[in-house]
């Protein structure tokens, strides 16, 4: 059973000094940031920015959020919570989420996934220009769990990339080919863009060991 760590003040400051991301956490972070995870920058009392990561999914993906929580548990003070979502264009629904402590180790990922626009000083999520150095098969598995789907009728897999500009999507196409020998192309459905591939069995072989059970339906081919 998970529970809060209940560290405050100096005890929390001292605890966080010993925290470092391990290789698994880095790979998972890259994949989930290409997907649904977000990083938030906040200024503390010292006016130095600290960075935390938020993971959130629909409540029926609780198994996945619990899995992510277990991976990042050293960085988390409070276990996953249920959030009621009302209003907007969708029906009332629930999500499950958690966030990490604020920590400087996430700054690298904030800077590359949220580069500053020099024209307006705004930051929006982008594909890092050197994603080729970061994307692994494990990262792809977590990206697929967040944003992947299978079109049974036409026999192809897609990765939702509509939140990224076309130039970023081209970087992803090149990286998937270079790093994992997967042939993707940019596909447009109305006003939404996806990356599409028919390298179905090859992709499944790369990711299946890291898929959580609640996502098995995405590879039911």
N, C-alpha and C positions, 0 to 999 in steps of 0.2 A: 504493500500500500504506500502511495506517495504522500508526502506531507511537506509543509513549509519548512525552510531551513531556519527561519527566525533569527537571522543575523542583522544587527543594526549598528550604525555608527562606526566606531573604531574597529570593532570586531569584523564588520563586513569589509571595511577598507583593507585590513590585514589579510583577510581571506582572499579577496580578489587579486592581491599581489601575486599569489602563487598560481593563478589560472593562466593556462596557455592552451591554444587550440591544438588538438592532435590531428593526424592525417585524415582520419575518418570524418571528424567534424568539418575540416576544410572542404573535403570533397562533397559532403552533404550540403554544406552551406552554398557552394557554387551552384549545385543543381537546384536547390530550393529558391535561390535568388533569381535564377532564370525563370522559375515558376512563381509561386504565390507568396513567398516570404518577403518581408520588408525590413529595412534598417532605418532607424530613427536616430537623428542626432539631437542631443539635448545639452544645454550648457548648465553646468553645476555651479555651486557657490564660488568656485575658483575661476569661473568663466571659461574653463577649458571644456571643450566638447567631449561628451561621452556618447557611446553608441550602443544601442541594443537592437536585438533582432526579434521580430514578432512572427510567429507561425500561427496560421488560422485556417481551418477547413470547416466544411459542413459537418454537422454533428454526427452524421452516419460514417464519417471517417475518423471516429475517435481512436480506433486502433492505430491509425497512422500518426496522429498527433501524440499519442502515448509513446509510440516508437521514437519519434523525434525528441520528445521530452527526455527519454532515457539516454539518448545520444548526447544531448546538451545539458543533462541534469546538473553537472558541476557548476554551470553558469546560470542556473535558475533558482530563484528563491521560493517561488510559489508554483505548485503544480497546475496543470491545465484547468481552465474554467469554461463553463457554458455561458454563452452570450445570446440573449434574445434580440433578434433583429426585426424591427417593424418599419413600415413605411417604404417609400420608394416604389419602383415599378414591380417588384416581386412580392410574392405572398410572405406573410409573417413566417419566420424561420429561426432556426438556432444554429449557432456555430460553436466550435470548441477551439480554444486558443491558449497560448502562453507566450511569455516574452522572457528574454534573458536579462540578467543584470546589465547595467550600463558598464561598458568596458572598452578600453582603448584597443584591444586586439581586433575589434570589428572595424576599426577605422580604415584599414586597407581595403576591405570589401565595400565600405561605404563610398570611398573615393573613386573606386573603379566602376561600381555599378550605378553611382549617382554623381556623375561628373558635373561640375558647375558650368552652366551656360554663361559664357563671358559677355553676352549681349544683355541678358536680363538678370544675371546672378541667381537664376533659379536652378534647382536640381531635380531631374526626373530620371527614372530608371532607364539605363541603357545597357547594351551588351558591351562588356569590357573589350577594348581593342586587342588586348592580348589574351582573349579567352582561350586561344589555342594552348596556352601554357597551363591552363587550369582545368579544362573539361576532360573528364575520364568516363569510363563506362559506368562507374558507380554514380558519378554526378548525373549522367544521362538518366539513370534509373529513377532518381529522385525528381528530376525535371519531368520525366514521363508520368510519374505518379501525380504530379501537380497538374500538368497541362497536356498530357497525351490522350489520344483516343484512336479507336479502330473503326474504319468504315467497312462494315461487312459486305455491303452491296458491291462496292467497287474495289475491295481488297487492297486498301492502303492504310497506312498509319499517318497520323498528323500530330504535330506539336503546335499548340496555339502560341502565336508570336505577334498577335495584332497590337500588343502594347508597345512593340519596338518599331522604329522606323525601318524602311526597306533596306537601307544601307547596313543596319545592324543584322537584319535577317540574312543578308548575303554573307556577312562574316560568319554567322552560324552555319550556313550551308557549307562554306569552305572548311570550317573547323571540324564538322562532323565527318567530312570526307577525309581530311588529313589525319585526324586523330583516331577515328574508329572505322574508317573505310565504309561509311554509310552514304548512299547517294540520295540526298534530299533535293527538293526543288521548292521554290516559293509558289504557293497556290493561293488564289483569291476566290473567296466565296462572298459575293455581294461586296460589302465594305470591310470585310474582315480578312486578314491574311493568316496563313498557316504555313508551316513547313510540312511537306508531304513526302513519303517514301514508300516504295514497294519492296524494299529490302526487309521484309517482315520477319522471316525466320532468323536472319542475321541479327536484327535488333533484339528480338526476343531472347536469343542466346546470350547477348551482352548484358541484359538487364534482369533476367528472370530470378537470379539468386538474391537480388535485393528488393524485389517487389513484396509489399505487404499483402496479406490475404485479401483485404478489402478492395484491392485493385486487380485481382486476378481476372475479373471480367474484362479488363482492358486488353488482355492478351488472349482472349478466348477465340483463337483462330487456328 
